[in-house]
Amino acid sequence: MEELHKAQNPYKKRQTELIHKIAEAAYHNPLLESSLWFHNDVRNNFYYASYLFAAAVDIQAEVSFDRKVAKNKAEAVLLEVLMLQNRQPGAELYGHWPLGLHPVPREAPPHELPVEIMGGLMAYFFREYGERLSTDLQIEFQTAFIHIYNSDFFRKPVITYGHHEAKYTAAKIIFGTLFNDVELVEDGRRSLEETLTYIRAKGMPEYGCLPWFWHWVQAFTCALEFAYPEDSDLHTRLKEMLDHLWSERAQFYLQGSWVGAHSRGWPHDVPGDANVLHDYVQFGDFQLPEIMPRTEYAGFLFYEAPANARKVALNRNIPVEVAKVTQKVIPTVPESQPLLHSYAYITEEYAVGGMWERVEEFDNEQLRWTYSLPLSGLDGTNQLYFFNPGQGYNEGDPRHQSRYGEVLFHQSVVMELYPVPLGEPNQLIGVLPKGAWLQKQRALFGKVSNCYFAVYLSHPYELIERGGFIEVSTEGLPGGIVVEAVSVKDAAELGIVGLEDFGTKMIALQPEFNIGETNSLQADYTSLRGERLQLQAGGKRTATINGNPISFDKYSV
């Protein structure tokens, strides 16, 4: 009966699909001379080996490989990973693993990051599969846990309410339970309550932070698996945290895409949503992509989102506005904790959202705003956005914006002005998803999937074909950009049929840019629905909709 229930459980079915697909890749992917698959990140070896072992011992799974050979290969990699742990008490980063392993893994120095998430996941893997491991490997896992516990890496206070501290908090509960350390579990409980209280009241400082949001989810799901069954209070608190996280995710969800601003984004999330395995298991309303850049533990750990969160995420037939406020944490300037205002407009066919304020993030990885399309399973980006490049920018990697930008968001329209001072890089970079695009003077009109886009620029531009997107490049800032989206269905209701018709209609709405002097940089645009949007940058920003100043009164946590 239990096996029948698992077969009928859509979440379990999708997790099993992940396990088998990743296991097949792991089996057929040859090992390097180091007896590992990867040198870029030690954790990827552990993840691959976990999936391969799980599929090898699942006698009901249909696999293309020899189970015994697969099991031996997985165990060999697991052993090699375990042996990379720093097991010298008193040494710097005792109990830790290296992160990058090139060129010789056994000589790679330990790093503070891997154990944060991998330590707890190792404990979960051993709990689930330990009895099926070889005796030698069981001993090595147990030895590794002793060193992790004695390293005390997790004995840190909550200061920034970010993903590192979330993992420390979960680790306190996991290893406190494993080693029957009641005081450590209590420390974890206090940290959990403190974190939950803060993000409920002030929002998540790491808004849309990918891939690290998924570390929050995995860490606390793993902690829930380990919490003492009789500790109902801790179970309740962990479930409240996971309910909050999944409710946060649901608000900015559109068929696999993460709508709106990101405090941090990596190349597999910008300029296209590719880190989608947890979304796939939870929501399952898009096609699983062939390329899975971060496998982690989506195939093993799962917590069902609250029913109302799932309803929000999966029912986008009525357009909604999401207006949220988040308080940023700056530990070095405790008296200055700025409020950030996040806006999103989400429909069935597309979504758009962004952050009104530009802030400094780690590695300058803030994605200020973006249009998002549902994931289609096709190659190429599902995002559209523009930015003035700043510190950390490299050609072909469309991230790392400058601090010069003032925005206006209103439903399907984004306006941004770039008051770039003389002597600063004056380039504007844009990302367009692949589709049918009409090139006009200082404008582009496109049809991608079930959506039309009108893109207006203050300067001439050129297009560059990139791997998964079309890059728009222009020089000569100060200047600006205006973008409006409309679904094919809504356009038809306005009498617009086809891209040519859309271009003809929208070219007549070309905005007026005033780019004479930086202190008078302005844009004036009347949208397809007849709403007048005005933005002024340079000095104090002025933004109005139909003559009314922008108000943040409706923004809430």
Secondary structure, DSSP 8 states (H G I E B T S, - for coil): -HHHHHHH-HHHHHHHHHHHHHHHHHHHS---TTS-S-SS-HHHHHHHHHHHHHHHH-TTS--SS-HHHHHHHHHHHHHHHHTTS---TTSTTTT-EES---S-GGG--EESSHHHHHHHHHHHHHHHHGGGS-HHHHHHHHHHHHHHHHHTTT----SS-SHHHHHHHHHHHHHHHHTT-HHHHHHHHHHHHHHHHHHHHH--SSTT-TTTHHHHHHHHHHHHHHS-TT-HHHHHHHHHHHHHHHHHHHHTEETTEE-S-BSS--TTTSSS----HHHHHHT--S---S--S--TTTTT------HHHHHHHH--SS-EEEEEEEE---TT-TT---EEEEEEEE-SS-EEEEESS----GGG--B-EEEE----SSSS--EEEEE-B-TT-BTTB---B-S--EEEEETTEEEEEE---TTS--EEEEEE-SSEEEEETTEEEEEETTEEEEEEESS--EEEE-SSSEEEEEE--SEEEEEEEEEHHHHHHTT--SHHHHHHHHHTT--EEE-SSGGGEEEEEE-TTS-EEEEEESSS-EEEETTEE---TT-B-
